[in-house]
């Protein structure tokens, strides 16, 4: 599982989508896990 900061997800949403297409992507806020983004399929 790849990870990204919430700020990185905010400004690089396209990159987050690309990461989530290959495997679930963990988004952390204040160095704590916040959400996991995964594809619908």
N, C-alpha and C positions, 0 to 999 in steps of 0.2 A: 504494500500500500504506500503510495506516495503522499507527501504532505506539503502544505502550503500555509502561509500565515493568512489571517483574515484580510490584512491590508494588501497582500499580494493577490488574493482572490478578487478583491474589489477593483484593483487597477489592472489585473491581468485575467479577467473573466474568461476570455477566449482560451487562454492557456489552461485554465482550470478545466474547462470543458474537454480540451484535448487530453489532459491527464486522465480524466474520469472515463474516457472512452476505452482506455486500455486496462485500467483497474480502478477500484474505488479510491477516491482521493480524500484525505483527511485535511480539514481546515481547522487551524488552531487560532485561538484568540487569547492574548496575554499568556502565551506559552502553555495553554491548556487545550486539549481537544474540544472542539465545539460541534462540528458536524462532519458527516461523511457524505460526499457527493458520488453518486453512481449512475450508470446508464439505466434506462428504463428496461432495456432488453436483457 
